[in-house]
């Protein structure tokens, strides 16, 4: 009886938490929407008209999310269509369905964090303002791909060890990882990080082959006819170098003679090799931070990608990132876009790009601290401080 009562309490607690998170997402959604939601509408229209997503559309992802949009649109909720709230809601009923789905994705990550870690860590993710705005207002689906990858990593570490044979418990998480890539290719390099950790050559091969095969297979309906358009959509979009890391730490000659997207690719692959001794789960969290830090191009919505890792390693740095990002979202043209604040600060895209620099810098410091460990990080910090102090003293010392 006691166990039943505890389960009931948990059920009502989780229901209250979900409704709180959902209504916050619905509230921010009423500030409007941006071009991404228009892209989702265009993708839905192309599917309904049996046209290619890639030949004429502006869809730059594998087709899975477009299929999800079609399923959501087909859910019959005609009794809500005449509701005044729904009619006045930006994006109408279809967008509400989308926000419900994306909120359930966020809540699933919350639940996985709760089961693996604690209620506090789960809430630091689910009620994080960054997640609320990106899901509710922006309607981006980064967390959909991240959820699938997180489940793949958790399943693998729960059921496998290096000594285990190749079986379904080994292959199944790799299939889920492939579905993550086919949903959104945020973790496109993570199978490499994963393969670096495997000891047997056959396991290394399968760790690479299975996820990438699932990713390619997700385009089945569009191959081979749309191959050229798919490649163009996936590769042709990387044309501007706005990554704050490269602006802060790469000399100007790098921007002049080197393709920053190639440098980003090499950096991420190299980090996977350097972090080979980390557990798969730790590597997953570090990857979510690294892929944003070292990105060759930067949009504010990318800042939702490391929130799962931030919740687990929560400290003052991640609190600062959350506050700065939340303030940025109020004035950024692709986010809340609150006009009186934009006019007050004379805010434009240039200021958004400037504001991203301190956020990425703090994320970089936090990444290094987690990667090498707090003790080593503090030791190196003290040595650096002592070195700089001595240098400054010696430069100010004069012999008379």
Order of alpha helices (4+ residues) and beta strands (2+ residues): alpha-alpha-alpha-alpha-alpha-alpha-alpha-alpha-alpha-alpha-alpha-alpha-alpha-alpha-alpha-alpha-alpha-alpha-alpha-alpha-alpha
